[in-house]
Structures are given as C-alpha cells and as structure tokens.
C-alpha cells in the first residue's frame, strides 16, 4: 500500500514538474505529457532495464519519446534516474540548457533519439528493435537481450512514416518492440475525430501486431499490459492507453488548449491543490519520491555488473565472439579492403557501388541495410546474396527488404545507427530522395553514420522521363547541414567515397551514382582517386601554372570537362574534379586557393542538375552550366545532345559566354 500511495504521489509530482517547467519557459506542451505520465512512470520505475551509473550501457532497454513535444515528462524521469541534474528542469527551452524544447540525443544524457517530427520516433524504434534482434543472433542473448519501448501520441500514428515502419515491424515479427499509444484523442487543432476515424486496432492487427487496450491511468492495467507484451515471443505489441489530456488539471482536463500552451498560474495553483501538492512551491521534488523511484537501483546495478562479467568471460574464451564484439563496438574501417577497378571497360558508378557493398559484406560483420524495392537497379542485389535477408527465421540476415517505403527506410536506418553496433545503409533512386528527406535531415541532426545510396543521378535515366530524372535533388541534399554528398567520377572514386564515409563516425553520407556507364579513369595519367578525401582536386592542367579557363565538374561531367578541355587548344585549361563540396570547404584556404585560384575569373561549373549553389564557384563572371528545367522521355544519348551535354556544345557555350575567339 505504501508504494501504491507513493506511486500516485510520484505521478502528481511529475505532473507538477511538467506544469512548472512549461510555465517558467512560457512555452511547451503540458497536456500530452500529463496524460502520458502514468504509463511512463510505471515503465521507468518498475520495468525499464538500465544501469543507473551508465546511460550508455550496451544492453539497456531503449525508450524513445516519439511524441517529442512531451519532453518535460522525459526530463523529469531522467532527473529521477539520476542522469540529469534537477536544476535543469528550471531551464527548460532556454539557450545552453540540457533541456531543449524537444529531446536531443547529442545533448542530454539518457535521451536515445532526437524526436519531435512526429512519426519518426516510432520508425527509429523499429530500427532499434531490428538492431537488437540482429546483434542478439550474432553475439548471443546473454549479451544482447533488451526491449525497445516507444511512447507515441495521436499525431505520431497519423504520420504515414510511422505506419509504414509499423508494417515492417509486424512483418519481421519484432517481438521486443513495445509501442504505447497515448490516446487522449486531442491534438493542437482540437479533437482527433475532426480529422481521423482510423480503427487503429484493426490496422495494427493487419500489420501483425498484438494489440492491448487499457485505461492509461490505471497502474495495474499498465503493469499487466507490459507483462503481456513481454510474454509475446512472435509479435510486436501496441498498447492503446485511453487517457485524458492534461490529466490532473483543475479545470483544463480534456482541453485542446493544453496541448501546446502552458497552464496559467491560477490553473497550476488549483491543480496542485487538487493533486495534494504544495500550491506555491515550484519544481517540488521531495526525497521520498526520489527514493521510491530508485528502489530497484541496486538490483539494476547487479544486473549490469553481472552482464559485464559475462562479457569479460566470453571475450577471453571465445575468439569468434571477440571478433564480432569488436565489429559491433569498434569496427576497423581504416584498413578495409576495397575493390580496385580496371580501366579495361566502362562501369556505372552504381555498379561499382554494388561490387563495393558485396566486398564490404564480408569485411564488416554489421554492415546492414537494403533497398526500397530496387535491388537490381540500385545494384544491391549482390549484397543480398552474400548477406541474406533478415527475416523472422533468419535474424542473422543483414539485408532488409524495405519494400517501396523510402521514408520509413531512412528513419529505420537512423534507429539502427542510434542503437549502436551497426553501420546501416539504404538505397533508392535519387529522384526519390525527396520521399526520404526528413529522415536524412535527422541523420545529420543526430550525427549518425548512415550511408544513403542514390542511383540514377541525372537525365541519363533516359526513357523513364522527367518524373524519374532528378534535377534539383543533389542541391537539396547539399543544403542539409552536416552531411557529406559524394558524386564520384568513376568506379575507383566511388570506392574512395565509401572509405571516407565509413570513417565518418558522426556524419551521414549520400552517394550520388550513375545509371550509365563511365570510363574508369587511368590513374597513371591522372591524379589518384584517393584525393577525393580533399573534396576537390586538380584533374588536368599544370598545377604550377595559372590557368586561363577553369572547368569545375562532378560525377559523369568530369569526363565531359576533360573532353571539352581538349577542344580549347589555344588556352591553358584546368579541369577540377569536385566530388564532395563539403570536404573541399573543410580544407585550408591555401589548398582551396591552389585548386581554384581566386584570380582566375573564367570559370565554368558543370553538373547535370540545377545550377543552384554553383554560383559560389563560378564567381560573378563565370558560367554555371547545368539544367534548370525538367527532363524529357527519350534515350539518354538523344537527351545528351538536346540538353547540350556534349563537348562541342559545352565549348560553344564557353566561347560565347567569355567572348573567346577560335
């Protein structure tokens, strides 16, 4: 009885912290956080497996707050866990605090995922559950054996990304994934029945989930539901908790106004009186509440300590396990063997990528990912053959058949990277990067090593026409902060792009790859492909001479630039290969000015895509040569001539632009 009374008091105290934090910030979302408090408290206090002394313990249960606007709830629980100083609650949403408006995994200890864009937390939890199952199959359930819990709201399950990911989770039978849906039936604009009449139970059952209904404020029902979820060994579980928005508020229970606005001082005072809290004491957190929450801490410490002893023994006695453990925790990406491609025959960079992935499947035990139903086109089919599909029956499989689900794919990859132990990749056509873009942004924001592979990079797609010919997509990827965008000129440069990307432990990469074949550059006549790590380098022309004309190109257009340079015999022409603008910008000024001398004004940038963003390198007097229009349906060779991507037409335009003779 004592604990039940303290549990009820604890929930009230947490709700008081939520009200105080949002009020002091004059910003935030108290209503949903208050409706979810009962479930989150019971989960953290009685079920969540974690190390009180190490928020990064490898075998901890993962908790993802997909409803990221309920963040004051999570911060209050992190204080009770001891991961976050209590005074940080008073700095909610303030500059420099550890308690930003939505959870940020790079900032706050104990936050597993950056959330806020609704639906993506659900998807990332699917990725975490995939990683848990895959790692357990290779490392053993004595080393990897944890649950992934996610708390979602009405808005999360209205986002298609969550539903696409849920379909994948059900298909894979991810039984250690437990999703709590706080169904308070309120969102910012009002009650959800204005916009939605989905039968969520029927929908999730059709996905292959177990579905349990509870009163989300009844602690007994919450505990029973979590136990039932953990007992199911073949399905993920959705717990639908019927709750009341702003539960505990004096007069605002059930009000949509509490979703996105702090409660008034009068409402907070009356609510605290109703809950039995000191009416005039802000951020009230008494010792008995902390002690009650931490009653399992010694047991949790013993579990973590026991796990560490098992790990130490396995590392000493089992060489195979030792190898897998190192691959999961510190893979040697510096010394990987990458294919070296012969100059004998042309090769599309997508095909080179496929051969690289096939080789890496043997080099990196936990390289895992897949294609959005484009295995043959993305050239991931050989990886599939070598790594095998991840299925209910084969948890050691490392290829994930995502189906036509680009956005869920990207968000699931983020979850795999967040879990740890995995190097995830996903592939689709470049034109469909738009579908995946919000997840790519979250890769960058969370500083995750995720490999985003995009093939069919330009109008050279040909007959499929403008719907499938990307124009603005490379530029759209480049403007995302914190991502490397590679557009390699040939097969060996593609391999170098992989080498650099794999060694970027806190930055995602995007590979922009051709459908059409390209000559493999003879590096005995041109600089080595390894110079890709500089972002840009001099491809042809005397580096000790100041050129008359500077041609700056990427990808397939490097070959166009080299051919065009030969048609300007009366001029000193330098061709600069710029496979990664982001890396080039990170070089020192001396190197950048050596490659692109500031005094050279006759500059031409060349890329089979929008000219947006190239003005920086062309300069005020230069020429940006590209495509600021959609493509057309025709064979690629026809389009190349129509759109002016031949050496002759490029040179004609250069001469016209700069007023050159001859």
MOBELKA-V28087 format. One record per helix or strand of 2 or more residues. SS is the DSSP state (hx for helix, st for strand). FROM is the first residue (numbers start at 1). LEN is the number of residues. If there is no record, write none. Layout:
SS | FROM | LEN
SS | FROM | LEN
This chain:
hx | 2 | 24
hx | 30 | 18
st | 62 | 4
hx | 68 | 14
hx | 86 | 6
hx | 120 | 20
st | 148 | 5
hx | 156 | 3
hx | 160 | 13
st | 177 | 7
st | 186 | 2
st | 190 | 2
hx | 192 | 3
hx | 200 | 8
st | 210 | 6
hx | 219 | 13
st | 237 | 6
hx | 256 | 3
hx | 265 | 11
hx | 287 | 31
hx | 319 | 12
hx | 349 | 15
st | 367 | 5
hx | 375 | 4
hx | 381 | 7
hx | 406 | 14
st | 423 | 7
hx | 430 | 16
st | 450 | 6
hx | 459 | 6
hx | 473 | 6
st | 483 | 4
hx | 491 | 12
st | 508 | 5
hx | 529 | 6
st | 537 | 4
st | 549 | 5
hx | 557 | 10
st | 573 | 5
hx | 581 | 5
hx | 589 | 7
st | 603 | 4
hx | 615 | 4
st | 623 | 3
hx | 636 | 7
hx | 647 | 12
